[in-house]
Amino acid sequence: MPFRTITVDGQQWRVQASGRVTQLDRDEFGLVFVRGSGPDMQVRVTRYSPHATRSREAALAELPEEKLRELFAFSQPSETSPDTGYRA
């Protein structure tokens, strides 16, 4: 799945669609923000409703970096989200 990279507070985060399908699949999808790897990996999740493009990949590609930072500000830790299986 394609991903984007953003910088928040000097730290790089990879952003990609979560892949989790819900009944609202046509209206919104999850975005997963990942930083690091292995035991030090941090994962945050938020929901996004595209306004034009319905394809997840195209919608993510069209998002301005400022909007991605705004969505990051509203994201929650992975252990609170079904998109990541409630895993830390």
C-alpha positions in Angstrom: 0.0 0.0 0.0 1.5 3.4 -0.9 2.5 5.8 1.9 3.4 9.4 2.4 6.0 10.9 4.8 5.4 14.0 6.9 7.5 15.7 9.5 5.8 16.6 12.8 7.8 18.3 15.6 11.1 17.3 13.8 10.1 13.6 13.6 9.3 11.7 10.4 6.1 9.8 10.2 4.9 7.4 7.5 1.2 7.8 6.6 -0.9 5.2 4.9 -4.5 4.0 4.6 -5.3 1.4 7.3 -6.8 -1.1 5.0 -9.6 -1.8 7.5 -13.0 -2.0 5.8 -16.2 -0.8 7.6 -19.7 -0.1 6.6 -18.6 3.5 6.0 -15.9 2.3 3.5 -17.2 4.6 0.7 -17.4 7.6 3.0 -14.3 7.4 5.2 -11.2 5.4 6.0 -8.5 5.1 8.6 -5.1 6.7 8.3 -2.2 5.1 10.1 0.8 7.2 11.2 3.9 5.2 11.9 7.3 6.3 13.4 10.3 4.0 14.0 10.4 0.2 13.8 10.6 -2.8 16.1 9.9 -2.3 19.8 10.3 1.4 19.5 7.7 1.8 16.8 4.9 4.3 17.5 1.6 4.0 15.7 -1.3 6.5 15.7 -4.6 6.3 13.9 -7.3 8.7 12.7 -10.3 8.7 10.3 -10.5 10.7 7.1 -13.5 11.5 4.9 -12.3 12.5 1.4 -14.3 15.2 -0.3 -13.8 14.3 -4.0 -11.8 11.2 -4.8 -13.2 8.0 -3.3 -10.1 5.8 -4.0 -8.1 5.6 -0.7 -4.7 5.8 -2.5 -5.7 8.8 -4.6 -7.3 10.6 -1.7 -4.1 10.1 0.4 -2.0 11.3 -2.6 -4.1 14.4 -3.0 -4.0 15.5 0.7 -1.9 18.6 1.3 0.8 18.1 3.9 -0.8 20.7 6.1 -4.0 18.7 6.2 -2.0 15.5 7.1 -0.4 17.4 10.0 -3.9 18.5 11.1 -5.2 14.9 11.0 -2.1 13.8 12.9 -3.0 16.3 15.7 -6.4 14.5 16.0 -5.0 11.0 15.9 -5.1 8.6 18.7 -2.7 5.9 20.0 -3.0 2.5 18.2 -4.2 0.7 21.3 -7.4 2.7 21.2 -8.2 1.8 17.5 -9.8 -1.2 15.8 -7.8 -0.3 12.7 -4.7 -1.7 14.4 -6.4 -4.5 16.4 -6.1 -2.4 19.6 -2.3 -3.3 19.7 0.2 -0.9 21.1 
